[in-house]
């Protein structure tokens, strides 16, 4: 049997690439789940800090006020998200950063630049031949 290190290296690369995809998809799922953890974390933070809030606001019983504070906190988080979405356009900025850092997109842009340059040269040749 003939040993071919290139084929073995190619198999190892494919296996590593498959594991990279699996790990990244799991990380993506974790990130999506983590974004919803903010809701639980914020609620628990308000409840935990309620005794300090009672002292700060001088209110003897804060339980009734928690019914107002928690929705106001969520509204504040939503308003910040709205600001990031509509004003800052965070989604588009994240996409731009991903495209800017992607080797595939860089290669694609290089190819498109070459094609556009060749088309410009062809147009110039056609104009010169008509004259």
Steps between C-alpha positions, in 0.01 A plus 500: 500500500630841406509758783390844384544768765304758299185286511543433871551871566192578292292252702621651827421851374148394400443337838624812683284723280195286583573529873551874464155531340342286773664703779408831340137396455485404869655834598242679284218314674652583837523871405133501397400339829724734696321804362178380666685445828510879538128497585545256787822663618344846510197378694716321755724806533204724584366252754844459657557874523150572631610545864763756393244674280263525800770686695594718202142603417385504864209269424401257777368229263648466155301197386226716356759716325670194345191459284588837346882485513540171311281600201671842492837326489388281214364805322837671545682198357256490208545873435878455497458212253271717288764776504772253400279359223355818348761767573832317523391222261693242701391207284639653184820605676553145631444366149751747356758393754437133419538564127811709557663219702389212278763342277228376265358849450849647455570243229161574340570876497843442345338289227234762437764774480688297237180441302407868512851598391486258208156630400632855507789396278259330258280810488805711425604262221149507351493882509840517334399253231184704419700819459 
